[in-house]
């Protein structure tokens, strides 16, 4: 009897946490409640670390929930990004070229090309634009929803991530159709275009896009010379791309309108 009471209390707490964004919504009702709470809010979590374990303790329950990692975006926005990541992973998880880096670069391009209203925190990293806070929490988020199990394998200095469908695989679809209805065609185009592409190829396009964006935002003249200069000054790692390869990528971006507006 005592155990049943504890289970009931835990279920109530879980429902409250999911409805208010401290853990990810698990049902349509919890998502609606979550959206109702934050749809008009510009609240950001910058500078805060939400530890749901401590919250549960404050309710005098012994069972702790996994802590939510620090994120620098609105909670509803964060969930939308998880849904976008799940859609990309659901279509590409079987591809031998798919992993964390390719996922991040494809998300960067999808979010920017379609002007999806998502506040991201991309920074310059050797492999191109990278949102470290989001990528450090993505595995936990996908596993929490039981959409994927993320397996990490290391061989020497090389690390590979595998996204393995879990029991609620494709459970993100209902949210994806709601959030990205107007962007679906372009997102699908990116997925199809880069399906077989190597990570280095996607990395080059994403980095050139970020360079292009940076030049545009500072009102600088956009020329091939400027783009090449920005690319090679991004990181010494970019020297792996020959000038001819980079110029071909720039031409491809222009021809396919994969450029900042």
Residue pairs with C-beta under 8 A, 6 or more apart in sequence:
6 61
6 63
9 59
9 61
10 61
10 63
13 56
13 59
13 61
14 23
14 65
15 30
17 23
17 52
17 55
17 65
18 24
18 25
18 26
18 27
18 30
18 34
19 25
19 30
19 33
19 34
19 37
20 33
20 34
20 37
21 34
21 37
21 38
21 75
21 76
21 79
22 50
22 52
22 55
22 68
23 52
23 65
23 68
23 144
24 79
24 82
24 141
24 144
24 145
25 31
25 33
25 34
25 79
26 145
28 174
31 79
31 175
34 75
34 76
34 79
35 76
38 74
38 75
38 76
39 76
41 74
42 74
43 74
43 75
44 72
44 73
44 74
44 119
45 70
45 71
45 72
45 73
45 75
46 72
48 70
49 67
49 70
50 67
50 68
50 70
51 67
51 68
52 64
52 65
52 66
52 67
52 68
53 64
53 65
53 66
53 67
55 65
56 63
56 64
56 65
57 64
66 140
66 144
68 137
69 133
69 136
69 137
69 140
70 133
71 78
71 133
71 134
71 137
72 119
72 121
72 133
73 81
73 118
73 119
73 120
73 121
73 134
74 119
77 117
77 118
77 119
78 134
79 175
80 118
80 175
80 179
81 107
81 111
81 118
81 120
81 134
82 138
82 141
82 142
82 145
82 172
83 172
83 175
83 176
83 179
83 180
84 107
84 110
84 111
84 116
84 176
84 179
84 180
84 187
85 103
85 107
85 138
85 141
85 142
86 142
86 145
86 147
86 148
86 172
86 176
87 172
87 173
87 176
87 180
87 187
87 191
88 103
88 106
88 107
88 110
88 187
88 191
89 98
89 103
89 142
89 147
89 148
89 163
90 147
90 165
90 169
90 170
90 172
91 191
91 195
92 98
92 102
92 103
92 191
92 195
93 148
93 162
93 163
93 164
93 165
95 195
95 196
97 196
97 197
97 198
97 199
98 163
99 160
99 161
99 162
99 199
100 135
100 138
100 161
101 127
101 199
101 203
102 194
102 197
102 199
102 202
103 138
104 129
104 130
104 131
104 135
105 127
105 128
105 129
105 199
105 202
105 203
105 205
105 206
106 190
106 191
106 194
106 202
106 206
108 120
108 122
108 128
108 129
108 131
108 206
108 209
108 210
109 190
109 202
109 205
109 206
109 209
109 258
110 116
110 183
110 186
110 187
110 190
111 118
111 120
112 209
112 213
112 260
113 186
113 190
113 209
113 258
114 183
114 186
114 187
115 261
116 180
116 183
120 131
120 134
121 131
121 133
121 134
122 129
122 130
122 131
122 210
123 129
123 130
123 131
123 132
124 130
124 210
124 234
124 235
125 132
125 235
126 235
126 237
127 203
127 237
128 203
128 204
128 206
128 207
128 210
128 234
129 206
129 207
129 209
129 210
138 150
139 150
139 161
142 148
142 150
142 163
143 149
143 150
143 166
145 168
145 171
145 172
146 166
146 167
146 168
146 171
147 165
147 166
147 168
147 169
147 170
147 171
147 172
148 163
148 164
148 165
148 166
148 169
149 163
149 164
149 165
149 166
150 161
150 162
150 163
150 164
151 161
151 162
151 164
152 159
152 160
152 161
152 162
153 159
153 160
153 161
153 162
154 160
177 184
180 187
193 256
194 201
194 202
200 240
200 241
204 241
204 245
204 246
204 249
205 249
205 252
205 253
205 258
207 231
207 234
207 238
208 227
208 231
208 246
208 249
208 250
208 253
209 253
209 258
209 259
209 260
210 234
211 227
211 230
211 231
211 234
212 222
212 227
212 230
212 253
212 259
212 260
213 260
214 230
215 221
215 222
215 226
215 227
215 230
216 222
216 260
220 226
224 247
224 250
227 246
227 250
228 243
228 246
228 247
231 238
231 241
231 246
232 238
232 239
241 249
252 258
253 259
